[in-house]
Amino acid sequence: MIPVENNVGVFQNGATWLRADFHLHTIKDKEFEKIPNPNEFIRLFIDKLKEEKINIGVITNHNKFDKEEYNNLYKKAKKEDIWMLPGVELSVNDGANGIHCLIVFDKDSWIKNNDDFINQFLTSAFEGIANPENENTRCNYSLVDLLKKLDEHKQQGRDAFIILAHVEQNSGFFKELDGGRIKFIAENKLFKSFVLGFQKLRTYDQIDTYKQWFGEKLPAFVEGSDCKSIAEVGRAHQQQGVDKKTFVKIGDFNFEALKYALIDSDNRIKPEIPRINNSYIKFVEFEGGKLNGIKISFSPELNNFIGIRGSGKSTILEVLRYTLGIPLTKISADSIYKNELIQYMLGSGGKTTAYIVNRKGEEYRVEKIYGQKEDIFDSNGNLISGITFEGISFDYPVYFGQKDLSNKDADFESDLLQRLIGNKFKQKQEEIDDKVRDIEYTIIELNKIKNLKELKDETNTQINNAQQRLSYFKEQGVVEKLKHQAQFDLDRSKLKQIKGSLTNFYSDVDDLIRRYDYLSSQPVSLSEINNDISELFSQLQSKIDGELNKLKEIQANKIQILSELKDINTKLEEKHEGLKEDFAKIKRDLNSETINPDDFLRLNRIIETSKLKLIEIDKSEVRRNELNKALDEKLVQLNNLWLDKYRMLETEISKINKVGNKLSIKSTFKGKRNKFREKLEQIFRGTNIRGASYDQIVTEYRDFVEIKRNNGEKLKNIFNERQFADFLSRFKENYFELLTYKVEDEIIIEYDNKPLYSHSLGQRASALILFILAQQENDILIIDQPEDDLDNQTIYDEVIKEIIKLKGNMQFIFATHNANIPVLGDSEVVASCSYDDKVVVRQGSIDTPEIQKSIVDIMEGGEEAFKLRKYIYGIWDI
């Protein structure tokens, strides 16, 4: 932040709300209570202002100004971030008792070098009048005369303004003058130029009457302690037990800034500090690379990065986007360049740190080293592991990079909605993603048991072949001789199969226990509010524990069961070993070139194992039918989830359309038929399907799931037999991809009842920015050059006025070349960027003279923007 009289701390986040007291008296005033040690007055006075948290004060002694005292107060206050302005409470010669006017002088023009134009002014005002310091002593000037005199000084470069004191009490403007006189004075152009506030207005039921006298727009309502002792310094007056205070939104301690704040009283003067309702970015700082050492402060409201092309302002926004994990979308302009730019600017090991605040006012620190995941720390500096921005209730910023708003990609509308309201669909999208994974698992399981018919036919053929060959052994009368050995082989196979199945069974039990052991190891207790049903739940918990214990008993018996099976297998092998010689003798006795006992045994094994395989195939067929049924159900559920998400979209679109501007949105569920056609062409390329056939498919079916449900029957009217077979084959090859492919919803944004894409770039950009601003549920909006293709009148009449309304509910961070945005938008923070081997950033607010000079020097229409600003703030009825 650019230092302004050492007040870096006050304005470190740009223009801010500061408490002001426009009516302070000091010990030099005759009415002020004396203190035991007058030398302590300066310290005591400033300490009291600090205690009351006042940062702007005006010294307004009755008809008197003491330059030395003011200078001492100014210097002491400055060290405490308190800005003291010189003034006087002047009693003018109007009304029965005179009217008290608080005149606030520009220190830099009324008191400079050794000059003291304030006392020269007072001497002239009280020429020939004794005891001018008495509060009831009236000067020579009427109120109109005073206005003329101040105007003469202004022509000579000395500016001032008036706050009418205690307007409804004795010597107050409304108390001393009647309506006709007030209306006459209010029509005076000088009155509108110099009278910027009413102090201590209380009868609010009279405001409508006052507005009639003043032409609807009234000066700002402000407060001042009108203190007569140290104890009263800065003390708020009360009305019906409520403290009456004034807070001024200001970005620099200079006279022009305070005047603008009073003139723009609707936005810059409040009785209490307005609440910031949005999440916002507070600071960001960089280590390493071309941004090394830069720290940028942000206001929760309007922030503008300015600078010539190539100055680094767009780069800072892109790095900020990267730090906060905002992804580039599929239609983001120049995505490759933007990612390369971040790498170049941060460099290897480059680090960014962002300080962010959520809607609850909780502050977090986000650190990100280039190429690594971000780390999030709480306000005490503790690392919060395994958490995202959603977990800390930080609203995700909406980001549009350079050229994104002028992108005419066909998917722009959908992308725009996704950026603005995509976070609202996050939970529903997670449900969709879970269902897609569920479908993928089902299809994988189906693929494991595909081709069952072919496998069954093949197995039956193996059995038939083996049985046919065994018939020869029967004919030769050797079956009985080899039967016992065949039975031994069969039993050995059965035991082997049992062992394999048992091993898998125990593995599954182990897995179940691992997955669900928490049900008993971490018992759930109900809250106190549900004590009445806690006992019932405790009983159920016991049953749950019992079920898990059954599994653990099975697990505990595993070793014994497998050991017993092993013993049985050993006994079988021992028995086989004992009969081994008998089996060998049978083979020797069958000594024949045409009969091979080993073939007999092998063929029997084939038959028995094939019969077992057929049993498994039958089970698999049942499983396949179950899986197909489950797949159909899951596809219905997926489609319903897609429909749920679409209905949520319709609800959000309805909210947008109710805003009542020229922009509206229409949507159609699965309406992007061209996307469906593109997917068909992509998957079925090379199958000799022609374009007309694709068109027919898109007409007949809403998506690939409908093709599955219909078993492709309608396709028979579209394809010949070979094409149909090729289509089904390719369909099955890409089963999962096609069945979970969502035909996109069609989104059409219309402006003035015409599709947005048919408008000029200027109209399109205007509509989109207004559309974005209409989404008031978003907390942070970041746009790089939102003014592209917009004329200045559109920027002010539509865009800026909307931004001003949304301050306090949305943070804006813009990079811009158009001066109207920071100037007419009263930007709370302006960061002026330049580049000379590295980026240099100078910060301030629109109230800061150095920033104003930068805007005029480097921005398009800078001087004209300030002229327009003076015109707008120079009249009350804009």
Order of alpha helices (4+ residues) and beta strands (2+ residues): beta-alpha-beta-alpha-beta-beta-alpha-alpha-alpha-beta-alpha-alpha-alpha-beta-alpha-beta-beta-beta-beta-alpha-alpha-beta-beta-beta-beta-alpha-alpha-beta-beta-beta-beta-alpha-alpha-alpha-alpha-alpha-alpha-alpha-alpha-beta-alpha-alpha-alpha-alpha-alpha-beta-beta-alpha-beta-alpha-beta-alpha-beta-beta-alpha-alpha
